[in-house]
Amino acid sequence: MPIARQTSVAPIWGGLCFILLYRTLPADLVLSVQLMHQYGIPVSQMAIGWLVTALPALMPLLCFMALAHRGQSALWPWLVLPPVAWLLCQFALAIIAGIVITRFGLAPPWSEPLSDLLFRLAVRLWSVHVLTVLLTTLACGYACWREYRQARA
């Protein structure tokens, strides 16, 4: 019984964290269906747009599941890894977007260097949104760690 409870703690709290981080999921799904029907936008293009938004929000879920699978009982990984993974995912997506824009887009590579794009992203990210993500992941990480420890006891 405790083993089943241990393994179910991480997906529950990770799923809650995903829902809290990706608050516009229902509206995005409805809007995607409407855009596909009204304008004929390909499903692959809609999926990529949704994935770019959902991937950072999935990082805490993946971290919680990995920590529970490894049997991690210390508090600091539960609190530190999810926000760091979210931030790294945001920067990775910004780098990929910068490469795609300069390689395949209409913007010439000298119009805006990648460092300026990353700096603009960092300035925009270090705002209320990052504080919200940080508080959300810290609260979910602490709750997940607490329930995981109780399930192990």
C-alpha positions in Angstrom: 0.0 0.0 0.0 2.7 2.6 0.8 4.5 1.9 -2.4 1.5 2.8 -4.5 0.9 5.9 -2.4 4.6 6.9 -2.8 4.4 6.7 -6.6 1.1 8.5 -6.9 2.2 11.6 -4.9 4.6 13.0 -7.6 2.1 12.9 -10.5 -0.7 14.5 -8.4 1.4 17.4 -7.2 3.2 17.7 -10.5 -0.1 17.7 -12.3 -1.4 20.4 -10.0 1.7 22.5 -10.6 1.3 22.0 -14.3 -2.3 23.3 -14.1 -1.2 26.3 -12.0 1.6 27.2 -14.3 -0.4 26.7 -17.5 -3.5 28.6 -16.5 -4.7 29.2 -20.0 -4.8 25.5 -21.1 -8.6 25.3 -21.5 -8.8 28.6 -23.4 -5.8 27.6 -25.6 -7.5 24.3 -26.5 -10.8 26.0 -27.4 -9.0 28.7 -29.4 -6.9 26.1 -31.2 -10.0 24.1 -32.3 -11.7 27.3 -33.4 -8.6 28.5 -35.4 -8.2 25.1 -37.0 -11.8 25.1 -38.2 -12.0 28.7 -39.2 -8.6 29.3 -40.8 -7.5 25.8 -41.6 -4.2 26.0 -39.6 -2.4 22.7 -39.7 -2.6 20.5 -36.6 1.2 20.3 -36.5 1.6 24.0 -36.3 -1.0 24.2 -33.5 0.7 21.4 -31.7 4.1 23.1 -31.8 2.5 26.3 -30.5 0.9 24.4 -27.7 4.1 22.5 -26.9 6.2 25.6 -26.6 3.8 26.9 -23.9 3.2 23.5 -22.2 6.8 22.2 -22.1 8.1 24.6 -19.4 5.0 24.0 -17.3 5.7 20.2 -17.6 9.2 20.6 -16.1 8.2 20.5 -12.4 6.1 17.4 -13.1 9.0 15.6 -14.6 11.3 16.7 -11.8 8.8 15.5 -9.1 8.5 12.1 -10.8 12.3 11.8 -11.2 12.9 12.7 -7.6 10.2 10.3 -6.4 11.6 7.5 -8.6 15.1 8.1 -7.2 13.8 8.0 -3.6 15.1 11.5 -2.8 14.3 12.4 0.8 16.2 15.7 1.2 14.2 18.9 0.9 16.5 21.0 -1.2 16.2 19.1 -4.5 12.4 19.2 -4.3 12.6 23.0 -4.0 15.5 23.9 -6.3 15.2 21.5 -9.3 11.7 22.4 -10.6 12.3 26.2 -10.9 15.8 25.7 -12.3 14.4 23.2 -14.9 11.6 25.6 -15.8 14.1 28.4 -16.3 16.5 26.3 -18.4 13.6 25.1 -20.6 12.6 28.7 -21.2 16.1 29.7 -22.2 16.5 26.6 -24.4 13.2 27.5 -26.2 14.5 31.1 -26.6 17.7 29.8 -28.2 15.8 27.5 -30.5 13.4 30.3 -31.5 16.4 32.6 -32.1 18.0 30.1 -34.4 14.8 29.4 -36.3 14.1 33.1 -36.7 17.6 33.9 -38.0 17.9 30.7 -40.2 14.5 30.4 -41.7 12.8 33.7 -41.0 12.9 36.9 -42.8 15.1 38.6 -40.2 18.8 38.7 -41.2 21.2 37.2 -38.6 22.8 40.6 -37.9 19.5 42.3 -37.1 19.4 41.1 -33.5 22.2 38.9 -32.1 21.2 35.9 -30.0 22.7 37.6 -26.9 20.3 40.5 -27.4 17.4 38.1 -27.8 18.3 36.3 -24.6 18.8 39.5 -22.7 15.3 40.7 -23.8 13.9 37.4 -22.7 15.7 37.6 -19.3 14.4 41.2 -18.7 10.9 40.1 -19.6 11.1 36.9 -17.5 12.4 38.5 -14.3 9.1 40.1 -13.5 5.9 39.1 -11.8 5.6 36.0 -14.0 8.9 34.5 -12.7 8.0 35.3 -9.1 4.6 33.5 -9.6 6.3 30.5 -11.1 8.9 30.4 -8.3 6.3 30.6 -5.6 4.1 28.0 -7.3 6.9 25.5 -7.8 8.2 26.0 -4.3 4.8 25.4 -2.8 4.1 22.4 -4.9 7.6 21.1 -4.3 7.3 21.4 -0.5 3.9 19.8 -0.5 5.1 16.9 -2.7 8.2 16.4 -0.6 6.1 16.4 2.6 3.5 13.9 1.3 6.3 11.7 -0.2 8.0 11.6 3.2 4.8 10.7 5.0 4.1 8.0 2.5 7.5 6.5 3.1 7.1 6.5 6.9 
